[in-house]
Each structure stands twice: as structure tokens, then as C-alpha cells.
Amino acid sequence: SGTSGNLSVGPDDLSDLDDPNSGDLLRLPSNWITDWRRLFDFGSAGRTDLAVPAVEFNVAKRIDTLLVDPLTTLPTGTFEGRGKPAPPPLHRNLAFRNLARAGMVELATGPQLAAQMGIRPLTEQQIVDGAGGARLTGLTAAERAELVAHTPLWFYILREAEVNANHPGLLTGVGGRLVAEVFHRSIDGSRISIIREPGWRPTLPAHRAGSFTMADLLLFAFENDANRLNPLGDGPLPAAGGGPRP
């Protein structure tokens, strides 16, 4: 919402983008809508007319221990909202916030969960040096030993993905198990799920028999209408309340 920053800044002047007390737009503009063509491959679902050039496809960045610059300076409005003082600069760093929160709620460390799950732990070299990510240089022997023995869970999961030799940048080990268990538990706890009816198969139309993808679901939900999957078209956005498309 607009309480996290100014959503009505001009196209050239971004000086007040980080100021939650400026601007009067409190909700996201209605033309900040999803262009589904950029998120899912409709070509694989038989709709090559909905496929966008590779350079326009919104692919996820690899998971590693590096942060893009905006995440080192989060908007002031993500803390207290309007009318509140700005937090100290360090508190606006996502890495600091994640590590501090983990300590506050006493999360288990990466090595602890690896042992609990029976997963081969990262080596000392993998934790400290990684593979093209953050290099933890300048540590004393005591600090290095402490880090290796009690690696914060968030950092550990990022490092696992970074050093994933088979699929670099993808979750694996502890991180992959945690995410999988969250989804599995949600399905398992539902009264209506494939766990309750293991013989169930999708009956909605799909491009390939025996396969039902997110693109198939979106085509069905939006009645195969290209204008509904991409309501803004490919032209420039309106000037008022305009902004980047997802």
C-alpha cells in the first residue's frame, strides 16, 4: 500500500519514493496488474500467440547469498508507516532484519536442522567461501568456528542453493526440505486434497493428455481470452498512476 512509500511519484523524479508521508495514493494503482504471459510459458500449452520473447519473460533470479541493492535499503514505510521516524540505516537492511529475527525467535541453525533431517551438512569451506556469493573474509579463528558450528538458518539455506552443483541457484538440502514440507503439510491438513483422494486426476481441459499445468489452469480461468491474460496490452502504460508491470 501507499503507507510503504509513495506510489504516485512522477516518471522522472523519484526523490520522494522512499517517503511514506508524501503522496496521497494509499492503494496500488489498478493498472499495476499481472501480465500472465510474462510469468508462465503459454507456448508449452499450445498458445504460441501468447508467448513473449525470452528477454521479456520474468524469470526468477538464482538463489544465493548476494542481495540486490534495494534489499539493503528497504523503504521506510515497511517499518512504522506514516508519521513515524525513519529507522536506523542498518535496520533497513534485509539481511540484518532476517538474522535479527532468527535470533529473537531462537530459530534452529542450519547445521542443527541438517542433523535433525539426516541431510549431509555443508562443509566448512562451502559455508565460508561459497560459490560466487558472499565471501566471509576477515574472520578470526573463533568467529569462523562459531559461524560453521552455528550457521544462521537463512544464510545456510541460501548457501546450500549457491553451492548446489547439480542445479546451481535452486533450493536443496535443508531449504528444499523445509519448503516441500510446508506445502505437503498444507495439502495433508486439508479435508479436500489429493492426499485424501489419491486416485483423483484433473478433469479440466489441458493441452497435453495426462498433464495439467498452471498455464492450462489460467487459460481455463480466463476463458482462453488473450485480452484478459494481458489486460494492458503491449503499449505504454497510462501516465497517471503508471508503473512497472510485473
KOLTORKE-509850 format. One record per residue (C-alpha): chain; residue in three letters; residue number from 0; x negated, y negated, z. Coordinates in pm, 1 decimal, padded with zeros to 6 digits. Each point is the difference from the previous one (the first is absolute). Layout:
% KOLTORKE-509850
<drenba unit="A" code="ALA" pos="NUM" c1="X" c2="Y" c3="Z"/>
...
% end
This chain:
% KOLTORKE-509850
<drenba unit="A" code="SER" pos="0" c1="00000.0" c2="00000.0" c3="00000.0"/>
<drenba unit="A" code="GLY" pos="1" c1="-00095.7" c2="-00366.5" c3="-00012.4"/>
<drenba unit="A" code="THR" pos="2" c1="-00094.3" c2="00012.9" c3="00367.3"/>
<drenba unit="A" code="SER" pos="3" c1="-00316.3" c2="00181.8" c3="-00106.3"/>
<drenba unit="A" code="GLY" pos="4" c1="-00112.2" c2="-00283.9" c3="-00221.1"/>
<drenba unit="A" code="ASN" pos="5" c1="00124.2" c2="-00242.1" c3="-00261.5"/>
<drenba unit="A" code="LEU" pos="6" c1="00176.3" c2="00178.4" c3="-00285.2"/>
<drenba unit="A" code="SER" pos="7" c1="00089.0" c2="-00315.1" c3="-00194.5"/>
<drenba unit="A" code="VAL" pos="8" c1="-00344.4" c2="-00137.2" c3="-00077.3"/>
<drenba unit="A" code="GLY" pos="9" c1="-00070.2" c2="-00151.1" c3="-00338.5"/>
<drenba unit="A" code="PRO" pos="10" c1="-00172.3" c2="00195.2" c3="-00277.6"/>
<drenba unit="A" code="ASP" pos="11" c1="-00327.0" c2="-00191.0" c3="00041.9"/>
<drenba unit="A" code="ASP" pos="12" c1="-00010.6" c2="-00125.5" c3="00359.1"/>
<drenba unit="A" code="LEU" pos="13" c1="-00039.7" c2="00289.9" c3="00243.9"/>
<drenba unit="A" code="SER" pos="14" c1="-00131.8" c2="-00208.4" c3="00288.5"/>
<drenba unit="A" code="ASP" pos="15" c1="00303.9" c2="00061.3" c3="00219.3"/>
<drenba unit="A" code="LEU" pos="16" c1="00051.3" c2="00366.0" c3="-00091.7"/>
<drenba unit="A" code="ASP" pos="17" c1="-00136.6" c2="00102.6" c3="00339.6"/>
<drenba unit="A" code="ASP" pos="18" c1="00212.5" c2="-00249.3" c3="00195.0"/>
<drenba unit="A" code="PRO" pos="19" c1="00317.7" c2="00160.1" c3="00141.6"/>
<drenba unit="A" code="ASN" pos="20" c1="00129.9" c2="-00344.2" c3="00101.2"/>
<drenba unit="A" code="SER" pos="21" c1="00005.1" c2="-00137.6" c3="-00354.6"/>
<drenba unit="A" code="GLY" pos="22" c1="00263.7" c2="00059.1" c3="-00263.5"/>
<drenba unit="A" code="ASP" pos="23" c1="00366.5" c2="00078.2" c3="00048.2"/>
<drenba unit="A" code="LEU" pos="24" c1="00026.5" c2="00336.7" c3="-00172.5"/>
<drenba unit="A" code="LEU" pos="25" c1="00073.0" c2="00258.9" c3="00268.5"/>
<drenba unit="A" code="ARG" pos="26" c1="00075.5" c2="00296.9" c3="-00224.2"/>
<drenba unit="A" code="LEU" pos="27" c1="-00178.7" c2="00158.9" c3="-00291.8"/>
<drenba unit="A" code="PRO" pos="28" c1="00108.7" c2="-00151.0" c3="-00333.6"/>
<drenba unit="A" code="SER" pos="29" c1="00250.9" c2="00216.2" c3="-00185.4"/>
<drenba unit="A" code="ASN" pos="30" c1="-00225.9" c2="00014.4" c3="-00304.9"/>
<drenba unit="A" code="TRP" pos="31" c1="-00274.0" c2="00180.4" c3="00193.8"/>
<drenba unit="A" code="ILE" pos="32" c1="00149.4" c2="00329.7" c3="-00110.2"/>
<drenba unit="A" code="THR" pos="33" c1="-00167.6" c2="00327.9" c3="-00078.2"/>
<drenba unit="A" code="ASP" pos="34" c1="-00091.5" c2="00076.7" c3="-00358.4"/>
<drenba unit="A" code="TRP" pos="35" c1="00025.7" c2="00377.4" c3="00028.9"/>
<drenba unit="A" code="ARG" pos="36" c1="-00184.8" c2="00053.2" c3="-00327.9"/>
<drenba unit="A" code="ARG" pos="37" c1="-00320.6" c2="-00112.8" c3="00167.5"/>
<drenba unit="A" code="LEU" pos="38" c1="00033.9" c2="00243.0" c3="00290.0"/>
<drenba unit="A" code="PHE" pos="39" c1="00102.2" c2="00328.1" c3="-00165.1"/>
<drenba unit="A" code="ASP" pos="40" c1="-00094.0" c2="00170.2" c3="-00325.9"/>
<drenba unit="A" code="PHE" pos="41" c1="00320.8" c2="00009.3" c3="-00201.0"/>
<drenba unit="A" code="GLY" pos="42" c1="-00189.1" c2="00125.2" c3="-00303.4"/>
<drenba unit="A" code="SER" pos="43" c1="-00036.2" c2="00336.7" c3="00173.3"/>
<drenba unit="A" code="ALA" pos="44" c1="00378.7" c2="-00000.2" c3="00043.2"/>
<drenba unit="A" code="GLY" pos="45" c1="00060.2" c2="-00041.0" c3="-00371.5"/>
<drenba unit="A" code="ARG" pos="46" c1="00050.0" c2="-00377.8" c3="-00001.6"/>
<drenba unit="A" code="THR" pos="47" c1="-00306.1" c2="-00124.6" c3="-00184.8"/>
<drenba unit="A" code="ASP" pos="48" c1="00185.9" c2="-00326.9" c3="-00061.1"/>
<drenba unit="A" code="LEU" pos="49" c1="-00033.5" c2="-00068.6" c3="00373.5"/>
<drenba unit="A" code="ALA" pos="50" c1="-00372.1" c2="00076.4" c3="00018.6"/>
<drenba unit="A" code="VAL" pos="51" c1="-00221.0" c2="-00303.3" c3="00063.8"/>
<drenba unit="A" code="PRO" pos="52" c1="-00363.8" c2="-00040.1" c3="-00110.0"/>
<drenba unit="A" code="ALA" pos="53" c1="-00247.0" c2="00158.3" c3="00240.2"/>
<drenba unit="A" code="VAL" pos="54" c1="-00142.3" c2="-00339.1" c3="00100.0"/>
<drenba unit="A" code="GLU" pos="55" c1="00348.0" c2="-00109.6" c3="00115.7"/>
<drenba unit="A" code="PHE" pos="56" c1="00075.5" c2="00312.2" c3="00201.6"/>
<drenba unit="A" code="ASN" pos="57" c1="-00005.7" c2="-00061.3" c3="00374.8"/>
<drenba unit="A" code="VAL" pos="58" c1="-00238.1" c2="00271.8" c3="00114.8"/>
<drenba unit="A" code="ALA" pos="59" c1="-00104.4" c2="00032.9" c3="00362.0"/>
<drenba unit="A" code="LYS" pos="60" c1="-00353.7" c2="-00084.6" c3="00101.1"/>
<drenba unit="A" code="ARG" pos="61" c1="-00222.2" c2="00275.7" c3="00134.7"/>
<drenba unit="A" code="ILE" pos="62" c1="00008.2" c2="00050.2" c3="00374.6"/>
<drenba unit="A" code="ASP" pos="63" c1="-00331.2" c2="-00082.0" c3="00163.9"/>
<drenba unit="A" code="THR" pos="64" c1="-00151.6" c2="-00202.8" c3="00283.6"/>
<drenba unit="A" code="LEU" pos="65" c1="-00011.5" c2="-00328.7" c3="-00192.7"/>
<drenba unit="A" code="LEU" pos="66" c1="00264.6" c2="-00271.1" c3="00040.2"/>
<drenba unit="A" code="VAL" pos="67" c1="00106.1" c2="-00242.9" c3="-00269.9"/>
<drenba unit="A" code="ASP" pos="68" c1="-00057.2" c2="-00360.1" c3="00106.8"/>
<drenba unit="A" code="PRO" pos="69" c1="00365.8" c2="-00089.4" c3="00078.6"/>
<drenba unit="A" code="LEU" pos="70" c1="00010.6" c2="00270.4" c3="00267.7"/>
<drenba unit="A" code="THR" pos="71" c1="-00280.1" c2="-00170.7" c3="00189.7"/>
<drenba unit="A" code="THR" pos="72" c1="00213.2" c2="-00312.5" c3="00039.2"/>
<drenba unit="A" code="LEU" pos="73" c1="00363.4" c2="00101.7" c3="00046.0"/>
<drenba unit="A" code="PRO" pos="74" c1="00266.4" c2="-00275.0" c3="-00020.3"/>
<drenba unit="A" code="THR" pos="75" c1="00051.8" c2="-00185.7" c3="00326.5"/>
<drenba unit="A" code="GLY" pos="76" c1="00372.6" c2="00065.8" c3="-00023.0"/>
<drenba unit="A" code="THR" pos="77" c1="-00053.1" c2="00373.1" c3="00044.5"/>
<drenba unit="A" code="PHE" pos="78" c1="-00078.4" c2="-00066.1" c3="00365.5"/>
<drenba unit="A" code="GLU" pos="79" c1="00241.6" c2="-00237.9" c3="00173.0"/>
<drenba unit="A" code="GLY" pos="80" c1="00194.9" c2="-00160.0" c3="-00284.1"/>
<drenba unit="A" code="ARG" pos="81" c1="00106.5" c2="-00361.3" c3="-00021.0"/>
<drenba unit="A" code="GLY" pos="82" c1="-00089.8" c2="-00250.7" c3="00265.3"/>
<drenba unit="A" code="LYS" pos="83" c1="-00278.0" c2="00206.6" c3="00155.9"/>
<drenba unit="A" code="PRO" pos="84" c1="-00374.6" c2="-00074.6" c3="00008.7"/>
<drenba unit="A" code="ALA" pos="85" c1="-00229.4" c2="00180.9" c3="-00239.3"/>
<drenba unit="A" code="PRO" pos="86" c1="-00182.3" c2="00302.0" c3="00146.9"/>
<drenba unit="A" code="PRO" pos="87" c1="-00379.8" c2="00017.1" c3="00028.6"/>
<drenba unit="A" code="PRO" pos="88" c1="-00165.8" c2="00081.6" c3="-00335.6"/>
<drenba unit="A" code="LEU" pos="89" c1="-00113.3" c2="00344.9" c3="00113.6"/>
<drenba unit="A" code="HIS" pos="90" c1="00357.6" c2="00098.2" c3="00086.4"/>
<drenba unit="A" code="ARG" pos="91" c1="00101.2" c2="-00060.5" c3="-00360.6"/>
<drenba unit="A" code="ASN" pos="92" c1="-00229.5" c2="00277.5" c3="-00120.9"/>
<drenba unit="A" code="LEU" pos="93" c1="00193.7" c2="00320.4" c3="-00071.4"/>
<drenba unit="A" code="ALA" pos="94" c1="-00293.1" c2="00219.7" c3="00100.2"/>
<drenba unit="A" code="PHE" pos="95" c1="-00021.6" c2="-00169.0" c3="00340.0"/>
<drenba unit="A" code="ARG" pos="96" c1="00374.7" c2="00031.0" c3="00053.6"/>
<drenba unit="A" code="ASN" pos="97" c1="00012.1" c2="00368.5" c3="-00091.0"/>
<drenba unit="A" code="LEU" pos="98" c1="-00296.4" c2="00087.1" c3="00219.0"/>
<drenba unit="A" code="ALA" pos="99" c1="00130.5" c2="-00208.3" c3="00290.6"/>
<drenba unit="A" code="ARG" pos="100" c1="00347.3" c2="00155.6" c3="-00020.1"/>
<drenba unit="A" code="ALA" pos="101" c1="-00148.0" c2="00349.7" c3="-00003.1"/>
<drenba unit="A" code="GLY" pos="102" c1="-00188.4" c2="-00077.8" c3="00319.1"/>
<drenba unit="A" code="MET" pos="103" c1="00305.8" c2="-00154.7" c3="00165.0"/>
<drenba unit="A" code="VAL" pos="104" c1="00217.6" c2="00308.5" c3="-00056.1"/>
<drenba unit="A" code="GLU" pos="105" c1="-00289.8" c2="00241.1" c3="00060.1"/>
<drenba unit="A" code="LEU" pos="106" c1="00022.2" c2="00177.8" c3="-00335.2"/>
<drenba unit="A" code="ALA" pos="107" c1="-00201.8" c2="00316.4" c3="-00036.7"/>
<drenba unit="A" code="THR" pos="108" c1="-00325.0" c2="-00041.7" c3="-00190.4"/>
<drenba unit="A" code="GLY" pos="109" c1="-00071.5" c2="00150.4" c3="-00339.9"/>
<drenba unit="A" code="PRO" pos="110" c1="-00232.6" c2="00272.0" c3="00135.1"/>
<drenba unit="A" code="GLN" pos="111" c1="00255.0" c2="00091.6" c3="00268.5"/>
<drenba unit="A" code="LEU" pos="112" c1="00275.7" c2="00055.3" c3="-00255.9"/>
<drenba unit="A" code="ALA" pos="113" c1="-00232.4" c2="00186.7" c3="-00234.3"/>
<drenba unit="A" code="ALA" pos="114" c1="-00079.8" c2="00241.5" c3="00282.9"/>
<drenba unit="A" code="GLN" pos="115" c1="00367.5" c2="00029.7" c3="00098.1"/>
<drenba unit="A" code="MET" pos="116" c1="00104.1" c2="00072.6" c3="-00360.1"/>
<drenba unit="A" code="GLY" pos="117" c1="-00286.9" c2="00237.5" c3="-00069.3"/>
<drenba unit="A" code="ILE" pos="118" c1="-00131.7" c2="-00221.2" c3="-00281.0"/>
<drenba unit="A" code="ARG" pos="119" c1="-00370.4" c2="-00022.5" c3="-00078.7"/>
<drenba unit="A" code="PRO" pos="120" c1="-00111.9" c2="-00335.1" c3="00144.8"/>
<drenba unit="A" code="LEU" pos="121" c1="-00193.7" c2="-00264.5" c3="-00186.5"/>
<drenba unit="A" code="THR" pos="122" c1="-00373.9" c2="00011.2" c3="00044.9"/>
<drenba unit="A" code="GLU" pos="123" c1="-00194.8" c2="-00274.4" c3="00171.8"/>
<drenba unit="A" code="GLN" pos="124" c1="-00134.0" c2="-00120.8" c3="-00334.2"/>
<drenba unit="A" code="GLN" pos="125" c1="00348.8" c2="-00010.4" c3="-00153.8"/>
<drenba unit="A" code="ILE" pos="126" c1="00135.7" c2="-00204.7" c3="00290.1"/>
<drenba unit="A" code="VAL" pos="127" c1="-00286.0" c2="-00248.7" c3="00007.8"/>
<drenba unit="A" code="ASP" pos="128" c1="-00095.0" c2="-00030.1" c3="-00368.2"/>
<drenba unit="A" code="GLY" pos="129" c1="00314.6" c2="00102.5" c3="-00186.9"/>
<drenba unit="A" code="ALA" pos="130" c1="00006.4" c2="00001.6" c3="-00380.0"/>
<drenba unit="A" code="GLY" pos="131" c1="00009.7" c2="-00348.6" c3="-00143.9"/>
<drenba unit="A" code="GLY" pos="132" c1="00200.8" c2="-00152.8" c3="00281.6"/>
<drenba unit="A" code="ALA" pos="133" c1="-00092.5" c2="-00177.1" c3="00321.4"/>
<drenba unit="A" code="ARG" pos="134" c1="-00356.3" c2="00072.4" c3="00112.4"/>
<drenba unit="A" code="LEU" pos="135" c1="-00039.5" c2="-00019.8" c3="00375.3"/>
<drenba unit="A" code="THR" pos="136" c1="-00354.3" c2="-00126.8" c3="00022.3"/>
<drenba unit="A" code="GLY" pos="137" c1="-00167.5" c2="-00161.1" c3="00298.4"/>
<drenba unit="A" code="LEU" pos="138" c1="00143.3" c2="00238.0" c3="00258.9"/>
<drenba unit="A" code="THR" pos="139" c1="-00205.8" c2="00096.6" c3="00299.6"/>
<drenba unit="A" code="ALA" pos="140" c1="-00049.8" c2="00368.9" c3="00066.9"/>
<drenba unit="A" code="ALA" pos="141" c1="00259.4" c2="-00017.1" c3="00278.2"/>
<drenba unit="A" code="GLU" pos="142" c1="00253.8" c2="-00181.9" c3="-00219.8"/>
<drenba unit="A" code="ARG" pos="143" c1="-00051.3" c2="00247.4" c3="-00282.5"/>
<drenba unit="A" code="ALA" pos="144" c1="00052.6" c2="00296.0" c3="00232.7"/>
<drenba unit="A" code="GLU" pos="145" c1="00313.9" c2="-00162.0" c3="00144.9"/>
<drenba unit="A" code="LEU" pos="146" c1="00142.0" c2="-00068.0" c3="-00346.5"/>
<drenba unit="A" code="VAL" pos="147" c1="-00061.1" c2="00354.1" c3="-00122.9"/>
<drenba unit="A" code="ALA" pos="148" c1="00146.4" c2="00159.6" c3="00312.4"/>
<drenba unit="A" code="HIS" pos="149" c1="00302.1" c2="-00233.2" c3="00027.5"/>
<drenba unit="A" code="THR" pos="150" c1="00069.8" c2="-00125.2" c3="-00352.3"/>
<drenba unit="A" code="PRO" pos="151" c1="00321.9" c2="-00207.1" c3="00002.1"/>
<drenba unit="A" code="LEU" pos="152" c1="00275.5" c2="00194.6" c3="-00175.1"/>
<drenba unit="A" code="TRP" pos="153" c1="00080.1" c2="-00270.4" c3="-00257.0"/>
<drenba unit="A" code="PHE" pos="154" c1="-00362.5" c2="-00032.1" c3="-00108.2"/>
<drenba unit="A" code="TYR" pos="155" c1="-00045.8" c2="00377.2" c3="00002.5"/>
<drenba unit="A" code="ILE" pos="156" c1="00294.0" c2="00054.8" c3="-00236.4"/>
<drenba unit="A" code="LEU" pos="157" c1="-00126.4" c2="-00265.7" c3="-00240.8"/>
<drenba unit="A" code="ARG" pos="158" c1="-00347.6" c2="00151.9" c3="00009.0"/>
<drenba unit="A" code="GLU" pos="159" c1="00141.2" c2="00347.0" c3="-00071.6"/>
<drenba unit="A" code="ALA" pos="160" c1="00163.4" c2="-00128.4" c3="-00318.3"/>
<drenba unit="A" code="GLU" pos="161" c1="-00313.5" c2="-00188.7" c3="-00097.9"/>
<drenba unit="A" code="VAL" pos="162" c1="-00227.6" c2="00305.2" c3="00021.7"/>
<drenba unit="A" code="ASN" pos="163" c1="00258.2" c2="00237.0" c3="-00151.1"/>
<drenba unit="A" code="ALA" pos="164" c1="-00220.6" c2="00167.8" c3="-00260.7"/>
<drenba unit="A" code="ASN" pos="165" c1="00281.2" c2="00175.5" c3="-00188.8"/>
<drenba unit="A" code="HIS" pos="166" c1="00239.5" c2="-00294.9" c3="-00015.5"/>
<drenba unit="A" code="PRO" pos="167" c1="-00182.3" c2="-00322.7" c3="00094.4"/>
<drenba unit="A" code="GLY" pos="168" c1="00225.9" c2="-00262.9" c3="00150.5"/>
<drenba unit="A" code="LEU" pos="169" c1="00281.4" c2="00238.8" c3="00093.1"/>
<drenba unit="A" code="LEU" pos="170" c1="00099.8" c2="00102.6" c3="00351.0"/>
<drenba unit="A" code="THR" pos="171" c1="-00128.9" c2="00333.4" c3="00120.5"/>
<drenba unit="A" code="GLY" pos="172" c1="-00078.0" c2="00179.6" c3="00324.6"/>
<drenba unit="A" code="VAL" pos="173" c1="00148.0" c2="-00169.7" c3="00305.4"/>
<drenba unit="A" code="GLY" pos="174" c1="00155.8" c2="-00285.2" c3="-00198.9"/>
<drenba unit="A" code="GLY" pos="175" c1="00165.0" c2="00226.2" c3="-00254.5"/>
<drenba unit="A" code="ARG" pos="176" c1="00131.3" c2="00228.7" c3="00274.8"/>
<drenba unit="A" code="LEU" pos="177" c1="00147.7" c2="-00289.2" c3="00199.1"/>
<drenba unit="A" code="VAL" pos="178" c1="00187.7" c2="-00143.1" c3="-00298.4"/>
<drenba unit="A" code="ALA" pos="179" c1="00123.4" c2="00344.0" c3="-00109.3"/>
<drenba unit="A" code="GLU" pos="180" c1="00123.6" c2="00081.7" c3="00350.4"/>
<drenba unit="A" code="VAL" pos="181" c1="00194.0" c2="-00326.7" c3="00024.1"/>
<drenba unit="A" code="PHE" pos="182" c1="00193.7" c2="00083.1" c3="-00316.5"/>
<drenba unit="A" code="HIS" pos="183" c1="00037.2" c2="00365.7" c3="00092.0"/>
<drenba unit="A" code="ARG" pos="184" c1="00134.2" c2="-00084.5" c3="00344.9"/>
<drenba unit="A" code="SER" pos="185" c1="00249.3" c2="-00245.0" c3="-00149.6"/>
<drenba unit="A" code="ILE" pos="186" c1="00124.9" c2="00267.5" c3="-00238.8"/>
<drenba unit="A" code="ASP" pos="187" c1="-00003.0" c2="00268.4" c3="00267.7"/>
<drenba unit="A" code="GLY" pos="188" c1="00197.4" c2="-00220.1" c3="00239.3"/>
<drenba unit="A" code="SER" pos="189" c1="00268.9" c2="-00081.4" c3="-00254.8"/>
<drenba unit="A" code="ARG" pos="190" c1="00325.6" c2="00194.1" c3="00004.4"/>
<drenba unit="A" code="ILE" pos="191" c1="00013.7" c2="-00022.9" c3="-00380.2"/>
<drenba unit="A" code="SER" pos="192" c1="-00331.2" c2="00090.2" c3="-00160.0"/>
<drenba unit="A" code="ILE" pos="193" c1="-00170.1" c2="00258.9" c3="-00216.1"/>
<drenba unit="A" code="ILE" pos="194" c1="-00127.5" c2="00161.5" c3="00321.0"/>
<drenba unit="A" code="ARG" pos="195" c1="00361.2" c2="00082.0" c3="00096.0"/>
<drenba unit="A" code="GLU" pos="196" c1="00084.0" c2="00118.6" c3="-00352.3"/>
<drenba unit="A" code="PRO" pos="197" c1="-00319.6" c2="00145.2" c3="-00148.8"/>
<drenba unit="A" code="GLY" pos="198" c1="00185.0" c2="00116.6" c3="-00309.7"/>
<drenba unit="A" code="TRP" pos="199" c1="00112.0" c2="-00351.8" c3="-00094.5"/>
<drenba unit="A" code="ARG" pos="200" c1="-00118.9" c2="-00145.8" c3="-00328.1"/>
<drenba unit="A" code="PRO" pos="201" c1="00067.8" c2="-00343.8" c3="-00153.0"/>
<drenba unit="A" code="THR" pos="202" c1="00302.9" c2="-00002.3" c3="-00229.0"/>
<drenba unit="A" code="LEU" pos="203" c1="-00031.8" c2="-00352.2" c3="-00138.1"/>
<drenba unit="A" code="PRO" pos="204" c1="-00123.0" c2="-00033.1" c3="-00359.1"/>
<drenba unit="A" code="ALA" pos="205" c1="-00376.3" c2="00015.9" c3="-00046.8"/>
<drenba unit="A" code="HIS" pos="206" c1="-00230.5" c2="-00029.5" c3="-00299.4"/>
<drenba unit="A" code="ARG" pos="207" c1="-00169.6" c2="00333.3" c3="00069.2"/>
<drenba unit="A" code="ALA" pos="208" c1="00189.8" c2="00304.0" c3="00122.1"/>
<drenba unit="A" code="GLY" pos="209" c1="-00111.6" c2="00107.4" c3="00344.8"/>
<drenba unit="A" code="SER" pos="210" c1="-00159.0" c2="-00337.3" c3="00075.9"/>
<drenba unit="A" code="PHE" pos="211" c1="00166.8" c2="-00304.0" c3="00156.3"/>
<drenba unit="A" code="THR" pos="212" c1="-00213.7" c2="-00310.8" c3="00041.2"/>
<drenba unit="A" code="MET" pos="213" c1="00050.2" c2="-00346.3" c3="00142.9"/>
<drenba unit="A" code="ALA" pos="214" c1="00025.5" c2="-00130.2" c3="-00356.4"/>
<drenba unit="A" code="ASP" pos="215" c1="00287.8" c2="00242.9" c3="-00062.4"/>
<drenba unit="A" code="LEU" pos="216" c1="00174.7" c2="-00123.3" c3="00314.3"/>
<drenba unit="A" code="LEU" pos="217" c1="-00039.9" c2="-00366.0" c3="-00096.3"/>
<drenba unit="A" code="LEU" pos="218" c1="00128.9" c2="00062.4" c3="-00351.4"/>
<drenba unit="A" code="PHE" pos="219" c1="00308.3" c2="00165.0" c3="00147.5"/>
<drenba unit="A" code="ALA" pos="220" c1="00052.9" c2="-00268.4" c3="00266.1"/>
<drenba unit="A" code="PHE" pos="221" c1="-00030.1" c2="-00284.6" c3="-00252.2"/>
<drenba unit="A" code="GLU" pos="222" c1="00200.2" c2="00184.7" c3="-00266.6"/>
<drenba unit="A" code="ASN" pos="223" c1="-00292.3" c2="00009.6" c3="-00244.5"/>
<drenba unit="A" code="ASP" pos="224" c1="00035.0" c2="-00376.7" c3="-00036.8"/>
<drenba unit="A" code="ALA" pos="225" c1="-00334.5" c2="-00166.3" c3="-00076.6"/>
<drenba unit="A" code="ASN" pos="226" c1="00138.5" c2="-00340.1" c3="00100.9"/>
<drenba unit="A" code="ARG" pos="227" c1="00075.4" c2="00126.8" c3="00349.6"/>
<drenba unit="A" code="LEU" pos="228" c1="-00337.9" c2="00165.2" c3="00040.4"/>
<drenba unit="A" code="ASN" pos="229" c1="-00166.9" c2="-00325.2" c3="-00105.3"/>
<drenba unit="A" code="PRO" pos="230" c1="00256.2" c2="-00275.1" c3="00074.2"/>
<drenba unit="A" code="LEU" pos="231" c1="-00240.0" c2="-00290.3" c3="-00063.0"/>
<drenba unit="A" code="GLY" pos="232" c1="-00121.8" c2="00107.0" c3="-00341.2"/>
<drenba unit="A" code="ASP" pos="233" c1="-00353.9" c2="-00067.6" c3="-00116.8"/>
<drenba unit="A" code="GLY" pos="234" c1="00014.1" c2="-00377.4" c3="-00032.9"/>
<drenba unit="A" code="PRO" pos="235" c1="-00133.1" c2="-00257.2" c3="00250.1"/>
<drenba unit="A" code="LEU" pos="236" c1="00174.4" c2="-00025.9" c3="00335.6"/>
<drenba unit="A" code="PRO" pos="237" c1="00229.2" c2="-00296.6" c3="00072.1"/>
<drenba unit="A" code="ALA" pos="238" c1="-00184.1" c2="-00293.4" c3="00157.3"/>
<drenba unit="A" code="ALA" pos="239" c1="00226.3" c2="-00027.1" c3="00305.0"/>
<drenba unit="A" code="GLY" pos="240" c1="-00088.2" c2="00254.0" c3="00265.1"/>
<drenba unit="A" code="GLY" pos="241" c1="-00221.7" c2="00182.6" c3="-00245.2"/>
<drenba unit="A" code="GLY" pos="242" c1="-00271.5" c2="00233.4" c3="00101.9"/>
<drenba unit="A" code="PRO" pos="243" c1="-00192.5" c2="00308.7" c3="-00092.3"/>
<drenba unit="A" code="ARG" pos="244" c1="00183.7" c2="00312.9" c3="-00093.5"/>
<drenba unit="A" code="PRO" pos="245" c1="-00085.9" c2="00320.5" c3="00185.0"/>
% end
